Amino acid sequence: MFMDRQEGFDQINRLGSARTPFLFIISYDRTKIFAQPLEELDGDIFYKLEDWRNYPVKKREQDFTFSFLPIDLPTYKKSLERVLEQIRSGNTYLLNLTFATPIQTDLSLKEIFTYAQARFKLYFKGEFICFSPERFVQIEGNTIATYPMKGTIDADLPNAKAHILSNEKEMAEHVMIVDLMRNDLGIIGTDVKVERFRYVDRIKAGRKALLQVSSKICAKLPSNWHDQIGTLLEKITPAGSITGTPKKKTMEIIDTVENYERGFYTGIFGIYDGTNLRSAVMIRFIEAQNGKLLYKSGGGITIDSDAQSEYKELIDKIYLPF
């Protein structure tokens, strides 16, 4: 079912060269890749990328239960301090620290997927779902655009938008990710530009709403990009917004600090329709594991990070967007 890194990216190249519409899913570490033509897509895989979807809209009618048990603050602080030591040593400047949280609900993964309100959604064979607010890259014509998302705040706080945009820690974190993504697009394209810088979207997060800060960065691709979609994706994954900077060293630190396997969480998925491409970062992610459900979430850590506020962000991102 899954291909390894070389086989997977080669398959994506072949499908793109043939202009065959297909779905692709790439794990965080790129060791597992799924790529299948849409006309042959397995019946237990469902997707939504804005107005591209392969399932009917269905509204939730019944009540539901939802609870979770996150790690405690002292445990979180220990991991945070390990990250801060690496930052103080100059090994990383920004690192996305994540954890797996057990959740309990009387809804199935399929039901959560169906009812979730999100721009980008994926259901994969009862193994995992995501309902992501974050676009990864979009290609239209010969233009590629990426939309890194960094900065989250409770929308109901007084002056929330002004607060998130004026927060120095959040600004520094966002600037670092924009620089990283500019560099990534520069590897595969030309004429790289930041078209929109730090705009704010309102995201439904269960019974509350969150404000999330994003930017839009564009570049020009060669006209034969269809023939090398896999090659292009390999060069710019994993997404900088869920690793940190510098990317390679930060990923090495993540492997030592995080106490679980991310798997497909913080990987990417997308659709190539034969003409254009849309993709998303797999955040807001729930995975079935040994009969239990794990909700994976986290946030970016910089030298100015405060344990209490980062811990709150981790918890704020554990929700069902109904």
Stockholm file with secondary structure:
# STOCKHOLM 1.0

chainA/1-322         MFMDRQEGFDQINRLGSARTPFLFIISYDRTKIFAQPLEELDGDIFYKLEDWRNYPVKKREQDFTFSFLPIDLPTYKKSLERVLEQIRSGNTYLLNLTFATPIQTDLSLKEIFTYAQARFKLYFKGEFICFSPERFVQIEGNTIATYPMKGTIDADLPNAKAHILSNEKEMAEHVMIVDLMRNDLGIIGTDVKVERFRYVDRIKAGRKALLQVSSKICAKLPSNWHDQIGTLLEKITPAGSITGTPKKKTMEIIDTVENYERGFYTGIFGIYDGTNLRSAVMIRFIEAQNGKLLYKSGGGITIDSDAQSEYKELIDKIYLPF
#=GR chainA/1-322 SS CCBCHHHHHHHHHHHHHTTCCEEEEECTTSSCEEEEEGGGCCTTEEEEETTEESSCCCCCCSCCCEEECCCCHHHHHHHHHHHHHHHHTTSCSEEEEEEEEEEEESSCHHHHHHHCCCSEEEEETTTEEEEECCEEEEEETTEEEECCEEEEEETTSTTHHHHHHHCHHHHHHHHHHHHHHHHHHHHHCEEEEEEEEEEEEEEEETTEEEEEEEEEEEEECCTTGGGGHHHHHHHHCSCGGGTEESHHHHHHHHHHHCSSCCTTTTCEEEEECSSCEEEEECCSEEEEETTEEEEEEEEEECTTCCHHHHHHHHHHTCCCCC
#=GC SS_cons         CCBCHHHHHHHHHHHHHTTCCEEEEECTTSSCEEEEEGGGCCTTEEEEETTEESSCCCCCCSCCCEEECCCCHHHHHHHHHHHHHHHHTTSCSEEEEEEEEEEEESSCHHHHHHHCCCSEEEEETTTEEEEECCEEEEEETTEEEECCEEEEEETTSTTHHHHHHHCHHHHHHHHHHHHHHHHHHHHHCEEEEEEEEEEEEEEEETTEEEEEEEEEEEEECCTTGGGGHHHHHHHHCSCGGGTEESHHHHHHHHHHHCSSCCTTTTCEEEEECSSCEEEEECCSEEEEETTEEEEEEEEEECTTCCHHHHHHHHHHTCCCCC
//
